[in-house]
Amino acid sequence: MTVRECEIAQGILSGLTSKQIAHRLGVSDLTVRKHRENLYRKLNVHSLAELARHCREQAELDN
């Protein structure tokens, strides 16, 4: 994942909306939604729950 995709994922997992993430990162809502689509495609996940599980598993592997 790119640095920006990680920032988007952190926002999503924190429960922020796309608009809130966009505001925090200084980008458009559309940009956040596109990054979300790319994340789901790259990680082969289809839901927020799957994204959260993937991120947890990756964090465990990194430790």
C-alpha positions in Angstrom: 0.0 0.0 0.0 1.1 3.5 -0.6 1.5 6.0 2.2 -1.7 7.8 1.2 -3.6 4.5 1.1 -2.4 3.8 4.6 -3.6 7.2 5.7 -7.0 6.5 4.1 -7.2 3.1 5.7 -6.4 4.5 9.1 -9.2 7.1 8.7 -11.6 4.4 7.6 -10.8 2.1 10.5 -11.1 5.1 12.9 -14.7 5.4 11.7 -14.3 8.7 9.8 -16.4 9.4 6.7 -14.8 10.0 3.4 -15.6 13.7 3.8 -13.9 13.8 7.2 -10.8 12.0 5.9 -10.7 14.3 2.9 -10.8 17.4 5.1 -8.0 16.1 7.4 -5.8 15.2 4.4 -6.6 18.3 2.4 -7.9 16.4 -0.6 -11.3 16.0 -2.2 -14.0 13.5 -1.2 -13.7 11.9 -4.6 -10.0 11.4 -4.1 -10.6 9.5 -0.8 -13.3 7.4 -2.5 -10.9 6.5 -5.3 -8.2 5.5 -2.8 -10.8 3.4 -1.0 -11.7 1.6 -4.2 -8.0 1.0 -5.0 -7.4 -0.3 -1.4 -10.3 -2.8 -1.7 -9.1 -4.0 -5.1 -5.4 -4.3 -4.1 -6.2 -6.1 -0.9 -9.0 -8.2 -2.5 -11.5 -7.1 0.2 -15.1 -6.2 -0.3 -16.1 -4.6 3.0 -14.9 -2.5 5.9 -14.8 -5.6 8.1 -12.5 -7.4 5.6 -10.3 -4.3 5.4 -10.1 -4.2 9.2 -9.2 -7.9 9.4 -6.5 -7.6 6.8 -5.0 -4.6 8.6 -5.0 -6.4 11.9 -3.4 -9.5 10.4 -0.7 -7.3 8.7 0.0 -5.5 11.9 0.5 -8.8 13.7 2.9 -9.9 11.0 4.9 -6.7 11.2 5.4 -7.2 15.0 
